[in-house]
């Protein structure tokens, strides 16, 4: 997972880690363990966010990528490291508080601005191993450093690492030598997949879609993922939304690639979730009918 000279440096030729099938039972570690998920519709589609694997969630701007990731990150109180390059601390704090406390986000924002936030401090403190990084342009060196700091603090790597968005991550070295360390988008995906393999975390990266799908109002196929980087991720989800004109928003999630279960590359098969703009929660539409 090293950023330094990653493209030039081969693996250590004397590190001969080869395993029999029986030995692989122990060698796998926590890989393959599914994270707790609030998305029952995706579970019915055989979609799981497995540790040791890399997934991509792609959608147009304002469709709900960050809300989707945050609902997953806060469900089950698992160890999480969230690289929030696309949203600042106030935004993530108020959204997270609304989700956890089931409170109106407008009330949460008002209390934060008036320094009346004490009532939330105790329940938020119980989520002590969910950590956010708010660097708007983190480099690979920064990502590795924060991961090492997380491990030093808690003695484990996160179970979930969220990268919001993958295009915000810079391939630069600490000295900013972009010519040597800049990575293409597919290479960045390979780096994220390697990060998942080495840390045993599920790495979830958020990404954009091509121009014709940027309004987010129609199902987005696998071919609509920007950069056509479908080779590397184990799982790719695309999001589009429906607005009924009565302040009700439905976010539809299409599993367009899934190595472990059902997938429809056309994007026409999806599960649906009602977005509550007050408490920022996503609820399975099937459960509300």
Secondary structure, 3 states (H helix, E strand, C coil): CCCCCCCCCCCCCCCCCCCCHHHHHHHCCCCCCECCCCCHHHHHCCCCCECCCEEEEEECCCCCHHHHHHHHHHCCCCCEEEEECCCCHHHHHHHHHHHHHCCCHHHHHHHHHCCCCHHHHHHHHCCCCEEEECCCCCEHHHHHHHHHHHHHHHCCCCCEEEEECHHHCECCCCCCCHHHHCCCHHHHHHHHHHHHHHHCCEEEEEECECHHHCCCCCCCCHHHECCCCCCCCCEEEEEEEEECCCCCEEEEEEEEEECCCCCCCCCCCEEEEEECCCCCCEEEHHHHC
